[in-house]
Amino acid sequence: MSSNTNNENVKGNRPPLFRKMNYILMGVGALLLIIGYICLSGGKVPDDVFDGEIFNTRRIVVAPILIFIGLMTEIVAIMWHPKTPTTDNE
């Protein structure tokens, strides 16, 4: 009898792995990563010309912070699991 109840739990009585909040957090994290990489990208400058714009605050400070926050958001989105009340049916 116990093998039958185990099969039922495997087939479809468990909640989905990711819920709506997980997908929202993943979207926010991906958006932060995209914005961070856009801030990190440079303009078109010939190779033989030095451009001091590569050392501006946006590329040195803001972009890495956005990328780091985006990566942390993605980790939280994957690990997020809401607390569900446990029911004792036994």
C-alpha positions as CSV (number, residue, x, y, z in Angstrom):
1,M,0.0,0.0,0.0
2,S,2.8,2.4,0.8
3,S,4.3,2.1,-2.7
4,N,1.0,3.2,-4.2
5,T,0.9,6.4,-2.1
6,N,4.6,7.1,-3.0
7,N,3.7,6.8,-6.7
8,E,0.8,9.3,-6.3
9,N,3.2,11.9,-4.7
10,V,5.7,11.5,-7.5
11,K,3.1,11.9,-10.2
12,G,1.4,15.1,-9.4
13,N,0.5,16.0,-5.8
14,R,3.6,18.0,-5.2
15,P,3.7,21.8,-5.8
16,P,5.7,23.1,-8.7
17,L,9.4,23.7,-8.2
18,F,9.3,27.4,-9.1
19,R,6.3,29.7,-8.3
20,K,5.3,33.1,-9.6
21,M,7.5,34.9,-7.1
22,N,10.5,32.9,-8.3
23,Y,9.9,33.9,-11.9
24,I,9.4,37.6,-11.0
25,L,12.7,37.6,-9.1
26,M,14.5,35.9,-12.0
27,G,13.2,38.6,-14.3
28,V,14.3,41.4,-12.1
29,G,17.8,39.7,-11.8
30,A,18.1,39.3,-15.5
31,L,17.0,42.9,-16.1
32,L,19.7,44.1,-13.6
33,L,22.3,42.0,-15.3
34,I,21.4,43.4,-18.7
35,I,21.5,47.0,-17.5
36,G,24.8,46.3,-15.7
37,Y,26.4,44.9,-18.9
38,I,25.0,47.8,-21.0
39,C,26.6,50.3,-18.5
40,L,29.9,48.3,-18.7
41,S,30.0,48.4,-22.5
42,G,32.1,51.1,-24.2
43,G,31.8,53.2,-27.2
44,K,33.5,53.0,-30.5
45,V,37.1,54.2,-30.1
46,P,40.0,53.4,-32.5
47,D,42.6,51.1,-31.0
48,D,45.4,53.6,-31.4
49,V,43.6,56.4,-29.5
50,F,43.5,56.6,-25.7
51,D,40.1,57.4,-24.3
52,G,39.9,58.4,-20.7
53,E,36.1,57.6,-20.6
54,I,36.9,53.9,-19.9
55,F,37.7,55.0,-16.3
56,N,34.5,56.9,-15.6
57,T,32.3,56.1,-12.5
58,R,29.6,54.4,-14.5
59,R,32.0,51.7,-15.8
60,I,34.2,51.3,-12.7
61,V,31.6,51.5,-9.9
62,V,27.9,51.4,-11.1
63,A,28.1,48.6,-13.6
64,P,29.9,46.0,-11.3
65,I,27.5,46.8,-8.5
66,L,24.5,46.3,-10.8
67,I,25.9,43.0,-12.1
68,F,26.6,41.8,-8.5
69,I,23.1,42.7,-7.3
70,G,21.7,41.0,-10.4
71,L,23.7,37.8,-9.7
72,M,22.6,37.8,-6.0
73,T,19.0,38.3,-7.1
74,E,19.2,35.3,-9.4
75,I,20.6,33.2,-6.6
76,V,17.8,34.3,-4.3
77,A,15.2,33.6,-7.0
78,I,16.5,30.0,-7.4
79,M,16.7,29.3,-3.7
80,W,13.4,31.1,-2.7
81,H,10.9,28.6,-1.4
82,P,7.8,30.0,0.4
83,K,6.8,28.3,3.7
84,T,3.9,26.1,3.2
85,P,1.8,24.7,6.0
86,T,2.4,21.0,6.6
87,T,-0.6,18.8,6.9
88,D,-0.6,15.5,8.7
89,N,-2.8,13.1,6.7
90,E,-1.4,10.0,8.4
